[in-house]
Amino acid sequence: MYRILKAEMLADKIYLMDVEAPRIAKACQPGEFVIVKMDDRGERIPLTICDYNRDKGSITIVFQTVGASTEKMADLKTGDSFEDVVGPLGNASEFVEEDLEEVKKRKYLFVAGGVGTAPVYPQVKWMREHGIAVDVIMGAKTKDLLILEDAMREQAGNLYVTTDDGSYERKGMVTEVIKDLVVNQGKHYDVCVAIGPMIMMKFTCLMTKELGIPTIVSLNPVMVDGTGMCGACRITVGDEVKFACVDGPEFDGHKVNFDEAMKRQMMYKSEEGRAILKARE
Ligand code: FES
């Protein structure tokens, strides 16, 4: 059993939990994910690791309630437990494995959309811990749906916040901020990392392609086993078929077939799967 050390609501329908999982906390890296299961019959829910504390032996997960399983999960309180937490799964972000001196030479731009802020956070934190100041754009539909702003501000070199409806900071989509930074302010980026709803990643990639910025995205399709066996998370990257769970979750965003990925997600047969997709639109 995996005890919940802290459970809090970050925004409407968005929850954060610190979970006791010493083995995962010891081994995990930014970019990787876990699959949680509440009980025997519970749906397996893939969640990117938002943070980890190796000393305390805990990991932090963030999720949005979009259907029966995640709503049930939101009812869990401090002291309750998950039946199972499997991980770390997937591959660490590319820069974690690379020569640090090479990484330091690059200028990174991170783009976080909605709940996608959770997986961006450990990457930005990693950069800070290694002495690299990065620019971060955070976008949400409205002010109320922005999460982890203070935490992100502490780790980012520059933080640009935008809301679709203009209820806080800038008004508009993250793509407009990217264009403003590069075209109007003359900023240069060697790499963009974009994580958020599929549609946001698609349009971010169209923009960065136009601007000539290589872009990495993290895909979180519906997953079942998380070990490359079931094929639920199949996607096309360039001419190749990949499984997000074992080949990703991060991929070259300019090669991902987003339209196919979105269509495939709609075909997913569980109620929760369909609800997740609706929420991500
Ligand atoms: Fe089954 Fe990826 S979740 S192959």
Boltz pocket constraint, residues with backbone or C-beta under 6 A from the ligand:
constraints:
  - pocket:
      binder: B
      contacts: [[A, 222], [A, 223], [A, 224], [A, 225], [A, 226], [A, 227], [A, 228], [A, 229], [A, 230], [A, 231], [A, 232], [A, 233], [A, 234], [A, 243], [A, 244], [A, 245], [A, 246]]
      max_distance: 6.0
